[in-house]
Amino acid sequence: MNDPNKILNPKTNRYVLKTGKIGKQLLALPKKQEELKNKITINELKTIWYELYNIAETKELIKFSTTNNILKENDSNLLDIKFSKTEKIIGINGKGTFVLRKLSDIALSNGENTMIYLPKNFTGKTFVKPLWNGKHGYMYYINDVNIKNITILSFILNNINTKYNTYKLSDSPIQQQKTDGIIGIDIPYDEPEWLSKLIPSNKLSNPIINKSGQFIFSKCSITTKTIEYSTTFLNSKLDKFKNIYPNYINITNTNVISKKLNDFIESKYTIGLIAYDKHARIIFKNNTNLHIIDPWKQTADTGTKNLIKLIPTLSFIKRKAEQTTEGSCVAISYARSLYLADKGFDSIYEPIPFDYIVLTSRVISKFRNKK
């Protein structure tokens, strides 16, 4: 048959109209197949990265120079990463740094070496997480150890960007889905329409769950203002989170009842984010009682014990840790507060549903640059 308006359906061996439902699907197949050829999953990328790292470790690589940039930068690179330099630091910046952090966090969730994907900064005495700067990105002191690690990073990036320069990272769910990994990619997740409309985002940005059921948000150093803007935004769009106190309760001294804490206690709100001793938690009211929930600690610490002495109705509720060593106590506390606000006191021991985890991640990203 030579009808230009029809196409052969290989399943039935019959011709169908190109304008029909089946015809349109058949016409779209080659395009979809071609798109899949030029896509790579984050897990495939991680495997390739690990192999290149092992190769780089055995090579005598040219040391990174503070005057010559050995990273090959190109607009078509799969990983858009750039280096910047000052007299004292080397910066790693660009949109591709998101992928470095994601690969590192996947390794963290698996109990693997995270430095393969995102090196720690050697200070001259110890290794620490690199600080993030708006201009320079991840910052590293210029010394032999950091130079070696960044040289290895350059070797890996150059190899990946050369071989996969026309590729895109896929956010499609994997075929053999798991109970740990990225929500919506490794782990099945049917995202509700209200969330997609409220804050749409790529599935690759969704948080990670480790084998213990703890969450990794890939977000640290979340500011007070970010949470306050997030709460204001959510309450302007939805009614389910009205019980969350709009102000972040920062306490510098747990030996006295601060005005910020007292204002929350006397307010109409039942749930608040509270921070002291460089750690975030939740404080909430249940009738005449007050409770502290900690996303990490299993027993009341010194600061919590101090507050319990001051407030007779306050108690600490022991729960399973929901935070990893990532340091995202603010994010997980906020996700738990959203669930508490929506479902009430009886939800404190229940696992946090993915809707609240993904919502937390997206709303924090939306307002994290607010000051």
Buried (B, 14 or more C-beta within 10 A) or exposed (E): EEEEEBBEBEEEEEBBEBEEEBBEEBEEEEEEEEEEEEBBBBBBBBEBBBEBBEEBEEEEBEEBEEEEBBBEBEEEBBBBBBBBBEEEBBBBBBEBBBBBBBBBBBBBBBEBEBBBBBBBBBEEEEBEBBEBEEEBBBBBBBBEBBBBBBBBBBBBBBBBBEEBEEBEBBBEBBEEEEEBBBBBBBBEBEBEEEBEEBBEBEBBBBBBBBEEEBBBBBBBEBBBBBBBBBBEBBBEEBEEBBBBBEBBBBBEEBEEBBEBBEBBBEEEBBBBBBBBEEBBBBBBBBEEEBBBBBBBBEEBBEBBEBBBEEBEEBBBBEBEBBBBEBBBBBBBBBBBBBBBBBBBBEBBEEEBBBBBBBBBBBBBBBBBEEE
